[in-house]
Amino acid sequence: MLILKLIKSTYQLSKFFKINFLYDVLFLEFFKSNIKYSSFDKNKKSILVLNSFRFTQDLDIIQKSPEFNILFLNSKWHHRFISIFFGKNLQEANHFYQAIENKNFECIVNIEGSLDRLVHKYNIHSFLSCSFTYKQDFPIATYCVKNKNVKFNLLYKEFLKDEIILNETINRYKSSQCKFIGHTIFLANKTIEKILIEAGVILPHQSKIIGSIRFDGIYSKKRSSQQETKVITLFSFMHASGLLQLENKHHFTKNTEEGFYNLFHNVHKTMGYLSSKYPKIRIVIKCKYGGNWFEAIDDVFLREFKKSVKEFKNIDLDCLTSSHDLIEQSSAIVCFNSTTVLEAICFGKIPIIPVFDEALTKYFNTNVFFKKYFNLLNICNSADELLEMIQEEIANPSQKIELEDYRSFFKEYIFKYDGLATRRFIKELCNEKN
């Protein structure tokens, strides 16, 4: 924070005395100290990645491409630096770009000369982020739009937009007045493209459909035979799954009549029963993050078994392990309204989808994904069926599936499953004129 205060003070002094050089140099040094890369070739163009922690699976694959230097800006410092101009109310997420905002305009004027130096220093071809909702990206995006020599692109990370929530998603984006300020937004499928165009977030010429880069990582692996180790993995889900909005505006609720509360309760309760019945089998409950998600799971175990989930020795609550690694080692996979449905199929494993309680009644027609392809998945319509299906997978693992049968499924959600999404992405970048 001391460095940030120094930067702000220097800017104020340089503005007062009309000597912007001092501020520009300090800004450049600040950024240089917060940019990381594994290698740098001065003869190559560079891509400077923002908010990298939000799309690590894609970036791990992109880094292997030789065409560009891939640089990473420290996300925490990026956010803090921009916040000294926006004020203390700036949040990391849940802020949408606005077409005109005075504070943003002032900020871009402040740092324009400094960004010129940064672009020259690292031979930057483009900046890359993963969402148009990160307000901390706005000054850099605006700079790029004004500058013909550098691009601001997005590899959009949100692509699981089932057609069942298409209109709802369009209306939400419209009401939020979201705008993509930049050059190209790389998308996984036509559904999300349709949503963004109809909601007025992007113009048709700004989008490129390339598929999902993270799936290239699966494609490059050989599909191994069933693992000898017995592992059950539940990819946990929220009460607010499927774009539901809860009254408390959060992802979880205490109201048993709201969201997928009962489905969540009964699916996680089943994991407790399995833990007791198969004490030597490892059970992983994978969440996107810990905190209140872990607390919601623990609440189920306390209610049903009168003890914390942490007391179940063969159950691991996990928010860190790669979903790909878990799928590979699992003999039974349970997921709901999640990209892990697609990922499991790519690994040759048919996941079990719990469709009961609210998923079979209250929200079946409005918030349950993949219904068009239920004939290709293992669907269970009760907690008892879920228990039976998992036990069957443990005793008699399913045979490998034919991916050709899922061609239409892949086309709708990830455009193509051919291992070439990264090449399409790099090709488009190489074709961009600076």
C-alpha positions in Angstrom: 0.0 0.0 0.0 3.0 2.3 0.6 4.0 2.0 -3.0 0.5 2.7 -4.2 0.3 5.9 -2.1 3.7 6.9 -3.6 2.3 6.4 -7.1 -0.8 8.5 -6.4 1.3 11.2 -4.7 3.7 11.3 -7.6 0.8 11.5 -10.1 -0.6 14.5 -8.2 2.7 16.2 -8.1 3.5 15.5 -11.8 0.0 16.9 -12.7 0.5 20.0 -10.6 4.0 20.7 -12.0 3.1 19.4 -15.5 5.9 16.9 -15.6 4.2 13.7 -16.5 7.5 11.9 -17.1 8.0 11.3 -13.4 4.7 9.5 -13.0 5.0 7.6 -16.3 8.4 6.2 -15.2 7.2 5.2 -11.7 4.1 3.5 -13.2 6.2 1.5 -15.6 8.5 0.4 -12.8 5.5 -0.6 -10.7 4.1 -2.7 -13.5 7.4 -4.3 -14.4 7.7 -5.5 -10.8 4.3 -7.2 -11.0 4.6 -8.9 -14.4 5.6 -12.5 -14.5 6.5 -14.9 -17.3 8.2 -18.2 -17.8 10.3 -17.0 -20.8 10.6 -13.9 -22.9 11.8 -13.6 -26.5 12.2 -9.9 -27.5 11.6 -10.9 -31.1 8.1 -12.0 -30.4 4.9 -10.1 -29.7 3.5 -10.4 -26.2 0.1 -11.0 -24.7 -0.4 -9.5 -21.2 -3.0 -11.5 -19.2 -5.2 -9.8 -16.7 -7.2 -11.7 -14.0 -5.3 -14.9 -14.8 -6.4 -16.7 -11.7 -9.9 -16.8 -13.1 -9.1 -18.9 -16.2 -6.0 -20.9 -15.3 -7.0 -24.1 -17.2 -7.1 -22.2 -20.5 -3.9 -20.3 -19.8 -2.0 -23.4 -18.9 -2.6 -24.6 -22.5 -2.2 -21.2 -24.2 1.3 -20.9 -22.7 2.5 -23.8 -24.7 1.9 -22.0 -28.0 5.2 -20.6 -29.3 3.8 -17.7 -31.3 3.6 -15.2 -28.4 5.2 -14.3 -25.1 2.6 -14.9 -22.4 2.9 -12.4 -19.6 0.9 -12.3 -16.4 0.0 -9.2 -14.4 -0.4 -9.8 -10.7 -4.2 -9.6 -10.2 -4.1 -8.3 -6.7 -1.8 -5.4 -7.6 -3.8 -4.7 -10.8 -6.9 -4.3 -8.7 -5.3 -2.2 -6.0 -3.6 0.1 -8.5 -6.8 0.9 -10.4 -8.7 1.3 -7.1 -6.6 4.3 -6.1 -8.3 6.2 -8.9 -11.8 4.7 -8.6 -12.0 4.9 -4.8 -12.6 2.3 -2.1 -15.9 1.0 -3.5 -14.3 -0.9 -6.4 -14.9 -4.6 -6.2 -13.1 -7.4 -8.0 -16.2 -8.7 -9.7 -20.0 -7.9 -10.1 -19.3 -4.5 -11.6 -20.4 -3.9 -15.2 -18.8 -1.6 -17.7 -20.8 1.5 -18.4 -20.7 3.2 -21.8 -19.8 6.5 -20.2 -18.4 7.1 -16.7 -16.4 10.1 -15.8 -14.2 8.4 -13.2 -13.2 5.9 -15.8 -12.4 8.6 -18.4 -10.3 10.5 -15.9 -8.4 7.3 -15.1 -7.6 6.5 -18.7 -6.2 10.0 -19.2 -4.1 9.6 -16.2 -2.3 6.4 -17.3 -2.3 6.7 -21.1 1.3 7.8 -21.4 2.4 5.2 -19.0 0.7 2.4 -20.9 2.4 3.6 -24.0 5.7 2.9 -22.3 4.6 -0.5 -21.0 3.4 -1.6 -24.5 6.7 -0.5 -26.0 8.8 -2.1 -23.3 7.2 -5.6 -23.7 6.3 -5.4 -27.4 2.6 -6.0 -26.3 0.3 -7.2 -29.1 -2.8 -7.4 -26.9 -4.2 -7.5 -23.4 -6.3 -10.6 -22.5 -8.9 -10.9 -19.8 -11.9 -13.3 -19.4 -15.0 -11.2 -18.7 -16.4 -7.8 -19.6 -17.7 -7.4 -16.0 -14.4 -6.6 -14.3 -14.3 -2.8 -13.8 -10.6 -2.9 -13.0 -10.0 -3.7 -16.7 -11.9 -0.7 -18.0 -9.0 1.8 -18.2 -6.8 -0.6 -20.1 -9.7 -1.6 -22.4 -10.4 2.0 -23.2 -6.8 2.7 -23.8 -6.6 -0.1 -26.3 -9.7 1.0 -28.2 -8.1 4.5 -28.6 -4.7 3.0 -29.6 -4.4 1.4 -33.0 -1.3 -0.5 -32.1 -2.6 -2.8 -29.2 -5.8 -4.8 -28.7 -8.0 -5.7 -25.7 -9.5 -9.2 -26.1 -11.5 -11.5 -24.0 -11.4 -15.3 -23.8 -14.9 -15.4 -22.3 -15.0 -17.9 -19.4 -18.8 -18.1 -19.0 -20.1 -20.5 -21.7 -22.5 -22.9 -20.0 -25.6 -21.1 -21.1 -28.2 -23.8 -21.8 -31.0 -22.8 -24.2 -33.5 -23.1 -21.3 -32.1 -19.9 -19.7 -31.3 -18.1 -23.0 -34.1 -15.4 -22.6 -33.4 -14.9 -18.9 -29.7 -14.4 -19.5 -30.4 -11.9 -22.3 -32.8 -9.9 -20.1 -30.2 -9.8 -17.2 -27.5 -8.5 -19.4 -29.8 -5.9 -20.9 -30.9 -4.7 -17.5 -27.3 -4.4 -16.3 -26.4 -2.4 -19.4 -23.3 -4.5 -20.0 -20.9 -3.4 -22.7 -17.8 -5.1 -24.1 -15.2 -2.4 -24.7 -12.5 -4.0 -26.7 -11.7 -5.7 -30.0 -12.5 -9.4 -30.0 -14.3 -11.7 -27.6 -13.5 -15.4 -28.1 -16.5 -17.6 -27.4 -17.2 -21.3 -27.0 -20.5 -21.7 -28.7 -23.2 -20.0 -30.8 -25.7 -19.8 -27.8 -23.5 -17.4 -25.8 -22.8 -15.4 -29.0 -26.6 -15.1 -29.6 -27.1 -14.0 -26.0 -24.4 -11.3 -26.1 -25.5 -9.9 -29.4 -29.2 -9.7 -28.6 -28.4 -8.2 -25.2 -26.4 -5.5 -26.8 -23.2 -6.5 -25.0 -21.2 -7.0 -28.2 -21.5 -6.2 -31.9 -21.6 -9.1 -34.3 -18.1 -8.3 -35.8 -16.5 -8.5 -32.3 -17.1 -12.2 -31.7 -15.2 -15.3 -32.8 -16.4 -18.8 -32.0 -13.4 -21.1 -31.3 -14.7 -23.7 -28.8 -13.3 -24.2 -25.3 -9.5 -24.2 -24.9 -9.6 -26.1 -21.6 -11.1 -29.1 -23.5 -7.9 -29.2 -25.6 -6.2 -30.4 -22.5 -8.5 -33.4 -22.2 -8.3 -34.1 -25.9 -4.5 -34.3 -25.8 -4.6 -37.0 -23.1 -5.1 -40.7 -24.0 -8.2 -42.0 -22.5 -7.0 -44.5 -20.0 -8.7 -47.6 -18.8 -10.8 -47.5 -15.6 -8.7 -46.7 -12.6 -8.1 -49.5 -10.1 -8.6 -47.1 -7.2 -12.2 -46.6 -6.3 -13.1 -42.9 -6.0 -16.5 -41.3 -5.9 -16.5 -37.6 -6.9 -19.5 -35.3 -6.4 -19.1 -32.0 -8.2 -21.1 -30.0 -5.8 -23.6 -27.3 -6.9 -25.3 -24.3 -5.4 -28.8 -23.8 -4.2 -28.9 -21.0 -6.8 -27.8 -23.4 -9.7 -29.2 -22.8 -13.1 -29.3 -19.0 -12.9 -31.7 -19.0 -10.1 -31.9 -15.9 -8.0 -32.4 -16.3 -4.3 -34.1 -13.7 -2.1 -30.9 -13.1 -0.2 -29.0 -12.5 -3.4 -26.4 -15.2 -2.4 -25.6 -18.7 -3.7 -27.0 -20.5 -0.7 -30.1 -20.1 1.5 -31.6 -21.4 4.8 -35.1 -21.4 3.2 -36.1 -25.0 2.4 -38.7 -23.8 -0.1 -36.2 -21.8 -2.2 -33.8 -22.9 -4.9 -32.4 -26.4 -5.2 -32.2 -26.6 -1.4 -33.7 -30.1 -1.0 -31.8 -31.6 -4.0 -28.6 -30.2 -2.6 -29.5 -31.7 0.8 -30.4 -35.2 -0.4 -27.5 -35.5 -2.8 -24.9 -34.6 -0.2 -26.7 -36.8 2.4 -26.2 -39.7 0.0 -22.4 -39.1 0.2 -22.6 -39.5 4.0 -24.5 -42.9 3.6 -21.9 -44.1 1.1 -19.0 -43.0 3.4 -20.4 -45.2 6.2 -21.1 -48.2 3.9 -17.8 -48.0 2.1 -15.2 -46.8 4.6 -12.3 -47.8 2.3 -13.5 -45.8 -0.7 -12.4 -42.2 -1.0 -15.3 -39.7 -1.6 -14.4 -36.3 -2.9 -16.9 -33.4 -2.8 -15.5 -30.8 -5.1 -16.6 -27.2 -4.8 -15.6 -24.1 -6.8 -14.6 -22.4 -3.5 -14.7 -23.0 0.2 -16.3 -20.6 2.8 -20.1 -20.7 2.8 -20.1 -23.5 0.3 -18.3 -25.8 2.8 -20.6 -24.5 5.5 -23.7 -25.4 3.5 -22.4 -29.0 3.1 -21.5 -29.2 6.7 -25.0 -28.1 7.7 -26.4 -31.2 5.8 -24.1 -33.6 7.7 -24.8 -32.0 11.1 -28.6 -32.3 10.5 -28.5 -35.8 9.1 -25.6 -37.5 11.0 -25.2 -35.2 14.0 -21.5 -34.7 13.2 -19.4 -32.5 10.9 -18.4 -33.7 7.4 -14.8 -33.3 8.6 -15.4 -36.2 11.0 -16.0 -38.6 8.0 -12.4 -39.8 7.4 -12.9 -40.9 3.8 -14.7 -37.7 2.7 -12.6 -34.8 1.3 -14.0 -31.4 0.8 -11.9 -30.0 -2.1 -11.9 -26.6 -3.8 -8.3 -26.8 -5.2 -7.8 -30.0 -7.2 -8.3 -29.8 -11.0 -11.7 -31.2 -12.1 -9.8 -33.1 -14.9 -7.6 -34.9 -12.4 -10.6 -35.9 -10.3 -12.6 -37.1 -13.2 -9.7 -39.2 -14.4 -9.3 -41.0 -11.1 -13.0 -41.5 -10.3 -15.0 -44.6 -10.9 -18.3 -42.8 -10.2 -19.0 -39.1 -11.0 -22.0 -37.1 -9.9 -22.7 -33.6 -11.2 -25.6 -31.2 -11.9 -25.9 -28.2 -14.2 -22.1 -28.2 -14.7 -19.4 -28.2 -17.4 -18.1 -31.3 -15.6 -20.9 -33.2 -17.4 -19.1 -32.4 -20.7 -15.7 -33.0 -19.2 -16.6 -36.4 -17.9 -17.9 -37.5 -21.3 -14.7 -36.3 -22.9 -12.8 -38.6 -20.5 -15.1 -41.4 -21.7 -17.2 -41.6 -18.5 -20.9 -41.0 -18.3 -21.7 -38.9 -15.2 -24.7 -39.5 -13.0 -27.1 -36.6 -13.0 -29.5 -36.2 -10.0 -32.9 -35.0 -11.3 -35.3 -35.2 -8.4 -36.8 -33.0 -5.7 -36.9 -29.4 -7.2 -35.1 -30.5 -10.3 -37.9 -32.9 -11.2 -40.8 -30.6 -10.2 -40.5 -26.9 -9.5 -37.5 -26.0 -11.8 -37.5 -28.8 -14.3 -38.8 -26.6 -17.2 -36.8 -23.5 -16.3 -33.5 -24.2 -14.7 -32.3 -27.8 -15.4 -29.6 -28.1 -18.1 -28.9 -30.7 -20.8 -32.5 -32.1 -21.0 -32.2 -32.4 -24.8 -29.4 -35.0 -24.1 -30.8 -36.9 -21.1 -30.9 -40.0 -23.3 -27.1 -39.9 -23.4 -26.6 -39.5 -19.7 -27.2 -41.5 -16.5 -30.3 -39.8 -15.0 -31.6 -40.7 -11.5 -35.0 -39.6 -10.4 -34.7 -40.2 -6.6 -32.1 -40.3 -3.8 -32.5 -44.1 -3.8 -31.7 -44.3 -7.5 -28.7 -42.1 -7.0 -27.4 -44.5 -4.3 -28.0 -47.5 -6.5 -26.3 -46.0 -9.5 -23.2 -45.1 -7.6 -23.0 -48.5 -6.0 -23.4 -50.1 -9.5 -20.5 -48.0 -10.8 -18.3 -49.0 -7.9 -19.1 -52.7 -8.5 -19.2 -52.7 -12.3 -17.6 -49.6 -13.9 -19.2 -48.6 -17.2 -17.6 -49.5 -20.5 -16.0 -46.7 -22.4 -18.3 -44.7 -24.5 -18.2 -43.7 -28.2 -17.5 -40.0 -28.5 -19.1 -39.9 -31.9 -22.5 -40.4 -30.3 -22.0 -37.1 -28.5 -21.1 -34.9 -31.5 -24.3 -32.9 -31.3 -23.9 -32.4 -27.6 -20.4 -31.1 -28.1 -21.4 -28.8 -30.9 -24.0 -27.1 -28.8 -21.8 -26.3 -25.9 -18.2 -26.3 -27.0 -18.5 -25.9 -30.8 -16.1 -28.8 -31.6 -14.2 -31.3 -29.5 -11.2 -31.7 -31.8 -8.3 -30.4 -29.7 -7.9 -27.4 -32.0 -9.6 -24.6 -30.1 -6.2 -23.2 -29.0 -5.0 -23.2 -32.6 -8.1 -21.3 -33.7 -7.5 -18.8 -31.0 -3.8 -18.2 -31.9 -4.7 -18.0 -35.6 -7.2 -15.2 -34.9 -4.6 -13.3 -32.8 -2.0 -13.7 -35.6 -4.5 -12.3 -38.1 -5.2 -9.2 -36.0 -3.6 -6.2 -37.6 -1.7 -3.8 -35.2 
